[in-house]
Amino acid sequence: MAEQAPVAAAVLAGGAATDRVAVAGGAPCKPLVEVEGKPFVAWVTEALMAASSAGPIVVVEGPTAPISACGVPLAVPIVTAAGPAFIDTMTAAAHAHPDADRLLLATGDLAMLTPQAVDGFVASCQDPAAEVSYPLVRLEEFDRAFPGRAKSPVRLREGRFIGANLVMVSRRFILEEGPVIARTFAERKSKAGMAMIFGFGFVLRLALGLLAVADLERRASEMLGTVVRAVPVPWPEIAFDADDPDDLELVRTYRRRRLEEA
């Protein structure tokens, strides 16, 4: 198999000062919370820069908490989203890479991200027809890596999985299907909302553990109007997004240990 060319990448680093982690970290937005002398966004950006599968890279800042105005030194271009919504940051990333077919998107709070995890995920995205490739991490592997950090899993026939915040998506899908992306993202943590999107029967069977990965792919592809692939991967770092103030101590411990090992 021919070696894949590096995939254009973006760190989605928007956010508000009211975010719980931002408040706990004393930062204007979550991606700017500092750990071991660097903000989250710098750790994510450096992991992408060190990955052979990623590049070129941009960072997308939000309009209300500009990273560039905070003096954060990043060795990549910074672009500003037109609005505060998640789809606004995705759209800005797509416009920043006008020649890309696909984009590798990472959220700005993936402070545990490693180059090995990035390269592993990209190498696992083998279906050229897929416009959305979304990683699934086994709950057992996540719990071994980060004990005590509770995550709500999806129970499938193949096992219990959690989603991650690193995704491969086509530029076309971002620019042409923005409303679908925005609606799905807005309802992602609501059982009622997801039932409205995917159908109550599907969500019920999912809750009961009656579905397989292929069923998930099929239904998501039908609802999003494109080819979606769920990609099981063994890298728990891509599933650790700092959503709770308690996560800060875990991130600090992890990063301190990594620096000592380096």
C-alpha positions as CSV (number, residue, x, y, z in Angstrom):
1,M,0.0,0.0,0.0
2,A,1.3,3.4,-1.0
3,E,2.2,5.7,1.9
4,Q,-0.5,8.3,2.6
5,A,0.2,12.0,2.1
6,P,-0.1,14.1,5.3
7,V,-3.6,15.3,6.0
8,A,-4.4,19.0,6.4
9,A,-5.2,19.5,10.1
10,A,-6.8,22.0,12.4
11,V,-7.0,22.6,16.1
12,L,-10.5,23.9,17.0
13,A,-9.8,26.2,19.9
14,G,-12.9,28.3,20.4
15,G,-14.7,28.5,23.7
16,A,-16.1,30.9,26.3
17,A,-14.8,32.2,29.6
18,T,-17.8,30.7,31.3
19,D,-16.7,27.1,30.6
20,R,-16.1,25.3,34.0
21,V,-12.6,24.2,33.1
22,A,-11.7,27.7,31.9
23,V,-13.0,29.1,35.2
24,A,-11.0,26.6,37.2
25,G,-7.9,27.2,35.2
26,G,-8.3,31.0,35.3
27,A,-8.2,31.3,31.5
28,P,-10.4,33.2,29.0
29,C,-11.4,29.9,27.3
30,K,-10.6,26.2,27.9
31,P,-7.9,25.8,25.2
32,L,-5.9,28.5,27.0
33,V,-5.8,26.7,30.4
34,E,-2.2,26.2,31.3
35,V,-0.6,22.9,32.3
36,E,3.1,22.6,32.9
37,G,3.7,26.0,31.5
38,K,1.8,25.5,28.3
39,P,-1.9,26.0,27.4
40,F,-3.9,23.0,26.2
41,V,-3.9,24.4,22.7
42,A,-0.1,24.3,22.6
43,W,0.0,20.7,23.7
44,V,-2.5,19.7,21.0
45,T,-0.7,21.7,18.3
46,E,2.7,20.2,19.2
47,A,1.3,16.7,19.0
48,L,0.0,17.3,15.5
49,M,3.3,19.0,14.4
50,A,5.2,15.9,15.6
51,A,2.9,13.5,13.8
52,S,4.1,12.5,10.3
53,S,0.5,12.1,9.1
54,A,-0.6,15.7,9.9
55,G,0.2,18.9,8.0
56,P,-0.2,21.6,7.2
57,I,-1.8,22.8,10.4
58,V,-3.9,25.8,11.5
59,V,-5.4,26.8,14.9
60,V,-8.9,28.2,14.8
61,E,-9.6,30.7,17.6
62,G,-13.0,31.9,18.7
63,P,-14.1,35.5,18.1
64,T,-14.6,36.2,21.8
65,A,-11.4,34.7,23.2
66,P,-8.7,35.2,20.6
67,I,-5.6,33.1,21.3
68,S,-3.5,35.6,19.3
69,A,-4.4,38.4,21.7
70,C,-3.2,36.4,24.7
71,G,0.3,36.1,23.5
72,V,0.4,32.3,23.1
73,P,3.4,31.4,20.9
74,L,2.3,28.8,18.3
75,A,4.4,27.9,15.3
76,V,1.4,27.6,13.1
77,P,-1.1,30.1,11.5
78,I,-4.1,31.2,13.6
79,V,-7.4,32.0,12.0
80,T,-10.5,33.4,13.6
81,A,-13.9,31.8,13.4
82,A,-16.8,34.0,12.2
83,G,-19.0,33.0,15.2
84,P,-18.8,31.2,18.5
85,A,-20.5,27.9,17.5
86,F,-18.6,24.7,16.9
87,I,-19.6,24.6,13.3
88,D,-18.1,28.1,12.9
89,T,-14.7,26.8,13.9
90,M,-15.1,23.8,11.6
91,T,-16.0,26.1,8.7
92,A,-13.1,28.4,9.4
93,A,-10.8,25.3,9.3
94,A,-12.2,24.3,5.9
95,H,-11.7,27.8,4.5
96,A,-8.1,27.8,5.8
97,H,-7.4,24.7,3.8
98,P,-8.9,25.4,0.4
99,D,-7.0,22.7,-1.5
100,A,-7.6,19.9,1.0
101,D,-10.0,17.0,0.3
102,R,-10.0,15.9,3.9
103,L,-9.3,17.5,7.2
104,L,-8.0,16.1,10.5
105,L,-9.8,18.0,13.3
106,A,-8.7,18.0,16.9
107,T,-10.4,20.0,19.7
108,G,-8.3,22.4,21.7
109,D,-8.8,20.5,25.0
110,L,-7.1,17.2,23.9
111,A,-4.2,17.9,26.2
112,M,-3.1,14.2,26.4
113,L,-2.8,13.9,22.6
114,T,0.4,12.2,21.3
115,P,1.9,12.0,17.8
116,Q,1.7,8.2,18.0
117,A,-2.1,8.4,18.5
118,V,-2.5,10.9,15.7
119,D,-0.5,8.7,13.3
120,G,-2.3,5.6,14.4
121,F,-5.7,7.0,13.9
122,V,-4.9,8.4,10.5
123,A,-3.5,5.1,9.4
124,S,-6.7,3.4,10.6
125,C,-8.9,5.5,8.3
126,Q,-8.7,3.1,5.4
127,D,-12.0,3.7,3.5
128,P,-11.4,6.4,0.8
129,A,-15.2,6.8,0.4
130,A,-15.7,7.8,4.0
131,E,-16.4,11.5,4.5
132,V,-16.5,11.1,8.2
133,S,-14.2,8.8,10.1
134,Y,-14.8,8.8,13.9
135,P,-12.7,6.9,16.4
136,L,-14.0,4.6,19.1
137,V,-11.9,3.7,22.1
138,R,-12.7,0.7,24.2
139,L,-13.8,1.7,27.7
140,E,-11.5,-0.8,29.3
141,E,-8.4,0.6,27.6
142,F,-9.4,4.2,28.6
143,D,-9.9,3.2,32.2
144,R,-6.5,1.5,32.3
145,A,-4.8,4.6,31.0
146,F,-6.8,7.1,33.1
147,P,-8.3,5.4,36.2
148,G,-10.9,7.3,38.0
149,R,-11.9,9.5,35.0
150,A,-15.5,8.4,34.4
151,K,-16.8,8.2,30.9
152,S,-20.3,7.1,29.6
153,P,-19.8,4.3,27.1
154,V,-21.8,3.2,24.1
155,R,-22.5,-0.6,24.5
156,L,-22.2,-2.4,21.2
157,R,-22.0,-6.1,20.4
158,E,-18.2,-5.8,20.0
159,G,-17.8,-4.2,23.5
160,R,-18.2,-0.9,25.3
161,F,-16.7,2.1,23.5
162,I,-16.4,5.9,24.1
163,G,-16.1,8.5,21.4
164,A,-13.1,10.8,20.9
165,N,-12.4,14.4,19.8
166,L,-10.1,13.7,16.9
167,V,-12.0,13.2,13.6
168,M,-11.3,12.9,9.9
169,V,-13.9,14.7,7.8
170,S,-14.2,15.8,4.2
171,R,-14.0,19.5,3.4
172,R,-17.1,19.2,1.2
173,F,-19.1,17.8,4.1
174,I,-18.2,20.7,6.4
175,L,-19.1,23.4,3.9
176,E,-22.2,21.8,2.4
177,E,-23.8,20.1,5.4
178,G,-23.2,22.7,8.1
179,P,-26.8,22.6,9.5
180,V,-26.7,18.8,9.9
181,I,-23.4,19.0,11.7
182,A,-24.6,21.8,14.0
183,R,-27.8,20.0,14.9
184,T,-26.0,16.7,15.6
185,F,-23.4,18.4,17.7
186,A,-26.0,20.4,19.7
187,E,-27.9,17.2,20.5
188,R,-25.0,14.9,21.1
189,K,-25.4,14.7,24.9
190,S,-29.2,14.6,24.9
191,K,-30.9,11.2,24.7
192,A,-34.1,12.8,23.6
193,G,-32.4,14.9,21.0
194,M,-30.5,11.9,19.6
195,A,-33.7,9.9,19.5
196,M,-35.3,12.6,17.3
197,I,-32.3,12.5,14.9
198,F,-31.7,8.8,14.7
199,G,-35.1,7.4,15.7
200,F,-36.3,6.2,19.0
201,G,-36.1,2.5,18.0
202,F,-32.5,2.8,17.0
203,V,-31.5,4.7,20.2
204,L,-33.4,2.1,22.3
205,R,-31.5,-0.8,20.6
206,L,-28.3,1.1,21.1
207,A,-29.0,1.6,24.8
208,L,-29.7,-2.2,25.1
209,G,-26.4,-3.1,23.5
210,L,-28.2,-4.8,20.5
211,L,-26.3,-3.0,17.8
212,A,-22.9,-3.6,16.2
213,V,-20.3,-1.1,14.9
214,A,-21.6,-1.7,11.4
215,D,-25.2,-0.8,12.5
216,L,-23.9,2.4,13.9
217,E,-22.1,3.3,10.7
218,R,-25.1,2.4,8.6
219,R,-27.6,4.6,10.5
220,A,-25.2,7.5,10.8
221,S,-24.5,7.4,7.1
222,E,-28.3,7.4,6.4
223,M,-29.0,10.4,8.7
224,L,-26.0,12.5,7.7
225,G,-26.4,11.7,4.0
226,T,-22.8,10.5,3.5
227,V,-20.4,7.6,4.3
228,V,-19.5,7.4,8.0
229,R,-17.0,5.0,9.4
230,A,-16.6,4.2,13.1
231,V,-12.9,3.4,13.6
232,P,-12.0,1.3,16.7
233,V,-8.5,2.4,17.9
234,P,-6.3,1.5,20.9
235,W,-5.1,5.1,21.7
236,P,-7.0,6.4,24.8
237,E,-5.3,9.7,24.6
238,I,-7.6,10.8,21.8
239,A,-10.6,10.3,24.0
240,F,-9.4,12.4,27.0
241,D,-11.0,15.8,26.5
242,A,-10.9,18.0,29.7
243,D,-14.6,18.5,30.4
244,D,-14.5,18.8,34.2
245,P,-12.3,20.8,36.6
246,D,-11.2,17.6,38.2
247,D,-9.6,16.6,34.9
248,L,-7.0,19.3,35.4
249,E,-5.1,17.3,38.0
250,L,-5.1,14.2,35.8
251,V,-3.7,16.3,32.9
252,R,-1.1,17.8,35.1
253,T,0.0,14.4,36.4
254,Y,0.1,12.9,32.9
255,R,2.1,15.8,31.4
256,R,4.5,16.0,34.3
257,R,5.3,12.3,33.9
258,R,5.8,12.7,30.2
259,L,8.2,15.5,30.7
260,E,10.2,13.5,33.3
261,E,10.3,10.5,30.8
262,A,11.5,12.7,28.0
